[in-house]
Amino acid sequence: MNGGSSGSLDPKGPRAESIADTWWLMLGLGTAVFVLFAVLLAVGLFRRRREGEAQPSERRWIVGGGVVLPVIVLVVVFGATIGAMRTLAEDAPPGALVVEVTGHQWYFEVGYPEAGVTTVGELHLPVGQPVEFHLTSADVIHSFWVPELGGKMDMLPDGVNVLVLQADEPGEWGTQCAEFCGLEHATMRLTVVAESPEDFAAWIERQQ
Ligand SMILES: [Cu+2]
């Protein structure tokens, strides 16, 4: 990818952070459960049963490892997922910057309706504020994804999907269409530039 992309595990905004946190939680829990059961398995394999020794209740292990532990892990992951989904679904405040992104075979058209500016393949946004993206397509289904800022969303030819993203620090990231959309899909790139509100205003002025 161009622009030194660092991916969804290097979040640059609150929404991307909630996704990355959920990912790390799931990895941590999965690793802990795996290690626990690997140790128990090893203990079970190498421990010799002594003749005539009373066997501990097997039912305790089956209920604990097969029911109680999975229920605890799934409830924790469920709660974290609901929390992340609520963060992602938050609306932008009234008066937030609106950016219209339209997928074409094979380029991104980026419009700033308030400023009357349109660009191709390059998206600028000011840091520190939620930006409301209106996503649509002029032809087939495309997909909009800036991993450093948040979740992925489809761009559909028959409607507008709204996605709110926020960057907390300046940066430049490369991304591309995330849905196979024809022969030149792989060349459908987008450069995303997050900059201070002053730099953003100056950039808009230059485009005008
Ligand atoms: Cu596409």
Boltz pocket constraint, residues with backbone or C-beta under 6 A from the ligand:
constraints:
  - pocket:
      binder: B
      contacts: [[A, 103], [A, 104], [A, 106], [A, 141], [A, 142], [A, 143], [A, 177], [A, 178], [A, 179], [A, 180], [A, 181], [A, 185], [A, 188]]
      max_distance: 6.0
